[in-house]
């Protein structure tokens, strides 16, 4: 039994120092000096052991158990805290992963839709094609459009009972710039179709900002109803918007229906 064991017992025991002094013959002053840091001679250690050996062992066991209990409690709290932090980190990580997956899914869905329309555009065999240039897309000025060319205009001219030259020059007004919603071709397009075209045109700047640095082109699809000479021609347009110094819209147009205006309701319902 060492000096530290005796000292720990003196500090923890319920036995008064006066009683210890009387039973061991060691003065109270000496006992106080030990508690305050004075050295303990081996002969005095022997005197203490001879009288209080059993009590020293019991008290020191209690001290060890108490110390272990505190240590165990502290360890449990520490482990619990670590586990809580780990769970929080895992939850935060999972939430970030889920959000990243959502973003990737949205991106993939968007890209897939564009790729599918891309394939449709490339595979499309049109009845007639148009190339439209646009300007002032990113300025405060009104957006303008210029139908640069129309290929194979004959099917549309026939469906509307118009001369090709009239359709080509007066309505498509090849090579001339007009404010987008004042182009002559609008006079032979149904109002509902015009609203769709207007919506698509107004959306081009947003699409441009989204795709012009990530993709060379993006694609649109919509129906256009032409009306002239008491006849109508329903078409479907697959548009490829290319980006250079100004947007260029290449449209492949497929004629779906055409007949006299009297049969328009029947054709639409069918």
Secondary structure, DSSP 8 states (H G I E B T S, - for coil): --HHHHHHHHHH-SS-HHHHHHHH---HHHHHHHHTT----HHHHHHHHHHHHHHHHHHHHHHHHHHHHHHHHHHHHHHHHHHHHHHHHHHHHHHHHHHHHHHHHHHHHHHHHHHHHHHHHHH---SEEEEEEEE-TTSSS--EEEEEEEE-THHHHHHTT--HHHIIIIIS-TT--EEGGG-GGGGGB-HHHHHHHHHHHHHHHHHHHHHTTT-SEEEEEEEEEEEETTEEEEEEEEEEEE-SSS-EEEEEEEEEEEEEGGGHHHHHH-
